[in-house]
Amino acid sequence: MVQYLKGISPKAILKRSAKKMRPIFALFLLMSSTGCDRQPTDVGATPPPKSETTEADDPLLRGLQDYEASLTRLQAYCDAWAAEYIPITEDELTEEEPWVSDVYEIFEDFWTPTEPYRLAGDDDNVRIGNPYYGSPFLVLQPSVSVSFIETLDEDADDASERTIAFALKLNELAGEDIADVSSALIDDFRPRVSAEGQKIVRLTEARQRSLLAFLGDEHHPVGAGNIMSPAAARGESRNRARYVSHCLPVIHGHFKGWHLITHPKFRRILMNTAGTEAHIDFQFVYQGGTAYYERRDGEWIMTDSEFTWVQ
């Protein structure tokens, strides 16, 4: 049996109840309009986070900030860089000392990044990869260190014994001069090299600073996970290296840092003062050795090459 409040009619009670239910009914309608039967709106993929930088004019950094245009900007950056490179001319070489022309001729024959098997000579047991095959751009070293010696040991039976590369390495570590060796530096090195389907750039100081600042130095230390593992980029440095590697073949160093130039790298070239023989102390990624050249009938010819060390 329903009892009514004294002095309030049934009609008034219904009117008051309906007024109190309005907010609840509105909430029900809102929940219904967003229920599981409603199709979600396609808003597209979440854009990548923008790189935090104050260098707004750096094309590398802008590339990361705009995913859709990133590779286009990287390509434009490298194309502009390649356009800066002007190889040395014959007229310029005639104004230099004769040994400078010799260094250029040897380097232009030796520097074949996509044919690294040449560096192993006759040793079929050497395992060597080809990290530069298909790279759109190749990066030249900006300078070459040259050392001279009065004569080389012509009596040695093995070519590897006819070099003082070991002594030069000791000299490099000790920071002391060797009495019978003098040295020079070609600091504006611009060899006349080419590679089919690949453009050539030269690693100037400004470009090096830009790349190193962009890549950063986040890395796993050497031996992480496996005692034989070299150091490897991680985190943002790994992401940026992958991005740059679409055009430029950057490789993380065995212990730290980056290999920005395209190997084989002339660590140093040793020449006799007669201008008839030259030994190249070279590096190819995580290993290196010595290449031997002789001047025959006016041309420099590679007579042998061998790997002698590995990191």
Buried (B, 14 or more C-beta within 10 A) or exposed (E): EEEEEEEEEEEEEEEEEEEEEEEEEEEEEEEEEEEEEEEEEEEEEEEEEEBEBEEEEBBBBBBBBEEEEBEEBBBBBBBEBBEEEEBBEEEEBEEEEEBBBBBBBBBBBBBBBBEBEBBBBEEEEBEBEEBBEEBBBBBBBBEBBBBBBEEBEEEEEEBBEBBBBEBBBEBEEEEEEBEEBEBBEBEEBBBBBEBEEBBBBBBEEEBBEBBBEBBBEBBBEBEEEEEEEBBBBBEEBBBBBEBBBBBBBBBBBBEEEBBBBBBBBBBBBBBBEEBBBBBBBBBBBBBBBBBBBEBEEEEBEBEBBBBBEEE
